[in-house]
Amino acid sequence: MGGKIFINYRRDDSIGTAGRLHDRLVQAFGRDKLFMDVDNIPVGVDFEAHLNDQLAVCDVMLVVIGPNWLDAKDKRRLHRSDDFVAIEIGAALARDIRVIPVLVDGARIPKASELPDALKPLARRQAAWMRNAHFGQDVETLLARMRQAVGEKPPRPGWQLIELRSLRGKAMAAAAVALLLLFGWGGYAFVRYIAEQKTVEAAEQQRLAAVKAEQERQVRAAREEEARRKQDEAERQRLSALKQEEDRKRAEDAQSRFSDAIKQGEAAFNTGDLDRSIANFSEAIRLNPKSALAFYDRGESYRKKSDFDRAIADYTESIRLDPKYASAFYYRGLTYQNKGDFDRAIADYDEAIRLDPKHRNAFINRGIAYRAKGDFDRAIADYGEAIRLDPKYAPPFFNRGLSYQSKGDFERAIADYDAAIRLDPKHTNAFINRGIAYRAKSDFDRAIADYGEAIQLDPKNTNAYYNRGNAYRAKGDADRALADYTEAVRLDPKYTKAYAFRGNVYATKGNNDRAIADYTEAIRLDPKYSYAYNSRGLTYRVKGDTDRAIADFSEAIRLDPKGAAAYSDRGVAYYVKGDFDRAIADHSEAIRVEPKYAYAYNNRGNAYRKKDDLNRAIADYTEAIRLNPKYALAFCNRGLAKLKIGDRTGNSDIEKAKELDTSICR
């Protein structure tokens, strides 16, 4: 072969096979005919320039392609301008050097689409195969194809007419002497040729023996390498198994301690020892920081302690770890509801219901949140869905009753309270709220009966005593009302409303000093209780202490600027002091706040009448009567105003007033 053979390969793909191929080609063609970058680049020579020089004198390039040739480390490496594998192949193709792809151990010729433009012709080159298991056979086939490709014939012996392989020892020597005697010099020359041919054959046999020995050495080396690999793999697997076993034991121990911490936390929670339960759940979290359950359980403990911010933080982490944890959404919503953040509560109940459409309590508590926002229709719808999911569960009936009651639909409210009591005959609050609905319908006896039943069920229920006191007061039974308010205060000395309403009873009985004392206690307990200020102001006004009355009415207005009664009551106080303009201004503000406030129209009419503005006075009395056709005092006052301007129809107004209330206009 005149030119050189250039071996192109990628180190991290096929360096082993390329090295073996190089050694075999050296045997076949000589070391000076081979170029392989590792061995053939002189020290200190420019790498790229030397490669180009070598390519210029090459007849054949062998491109060794292993299974990872395309995928080696960087899939885009062939496309880089500094990739010498691509540079060498591209230069050979450009010079029209014969390029033979050598496919190692099942590798395939790359597709043109996988190659840069300069290398795309490689995809059309006929390839040779090289299998490590059959290396000797495959390399001989490659050598034959390379010689064929460059037109070189394999070495042959000279004459092959006479086969002398059977000659041995002295027989061959004797034959040679006989031939020499018979044929002279020509015969000698012939015999010499035969001897030389034997030498050539012996050399070839030695070469083949060397090849075979090398192949056997490589097989042994491969077997030894495989044995070492298997031994290393077995050791690796042994160590891995030991580590896995250690990890398993550690995990089992951690899981056992985690489970114990959870159980201990739940036990402490159930006994009410919330600090201990929090400590146990915190330990569980330390052992397994990715446990949604542990964060959820600790959140429950914080919620029970009313530490709502920490509870919300734990529920939030539980949700982060498990976004499908419906109960975590539900209880975070409940905690937001406890904080009065009803919008966030509703959002969490929405998500709990989305994750668990049969979550009865999520519907109930979302209904409670809607009712707190005044959205009674949505609340009623949610309670209805809870009832559909569980028709034998009392709470949704009770809560729906509350929403109907808030809408003023007392009949439906009573029906729902009936259902709640039927399902749970010991439902104290259902009896209390049914009593409130009966009282709103002026059915005081049934109301009192329900409050009595609630007291039977729970003798320490202050709300039952308080509401029964209200019912007795509405019936005019001041003494029983006073007794119930007093019992409510005894059971709960901080029951603000019980003090205020007991004060009302004392005021009704004419015991103004006790009334004022109760209102004052209510104000002490709740300095923002506008009703107590207004009620105390009324009592001061009855006692003739108009200035204190006006001061209390003014504080009630400051605390509740939309309280129409306080404006009108202060207007009456100004009227008593003879300050009719301020009286008119206060009654006008009361009417602005509450346009259907008949009492304010009547009192403003009185102020106008005192100022002799009788037409305005008559107009206000008329509006008061329109708003309340049974308002006897308004009929009386209009009649008096009409008579003062000479309108005799005033007499019929006075008669109507007496008809409605015999104590009026006497």
Buried (B, 14 or more C-beta within 10 A) or exposed (E): BEBBBBBBBBEEBBBEBBBBBBEBBBBBBEEEBBBBBEEBBEEEEEEEEBBEEBBEEBBBBBBBBBBEBBEBEEEEBBEEEEBEBBBBBBBBBEEEBBBBBBBBEEBEBBEEEEBBEBBBBBBEBEBBBBEBEEBBEBBEBBBEEBBEBEEEEEEEEEEEEEEEEEBEEEEBEEBBEEBBEEEEEEBBEBBEBBEEBBEEEEEEEEEEEEBEEBBEEBBEEEEEEEEEEEEEEEEEEEEEEEEEEEEEEEEEEEEEBBEBBBEBBBEBBEEEBBEBBBBBBBBBBEBBEEBBBBBBBBBBBBBBBEBBEBBBBBBBBBBEBBEEBBBBBBBBBBBBBBBEBBEBBBBBBBBBBEBBEEBBBBBBBBBBBBBBBEBBEBBBBBBBBBBEBBEEBBBBBBBBBBBBBBBEBBEBBBBBBBBBBEBBEEBBBBBBBBBBBBBBBEBBEBBBBBBBBBBEBBEEBBBBBBBBBBBBBBBEBBEBBBBBBBBBBEBBEEBBBBBBBBBBBBBBBEBBEBBBBBBBBBBEBBEEBBBBBBBBBBBBBEBEBBEBBBBBBBBBBEBBEEBBBBBBBBBBBBBBBEBBEBBBBBBBBBBEBBEEBBBBBBBBBBBBBBBEBBEBBBBBBBBBBEBBEEBBBBBBBBBBBBBBEEBEEBEEBBBBBBEBBEEBBE
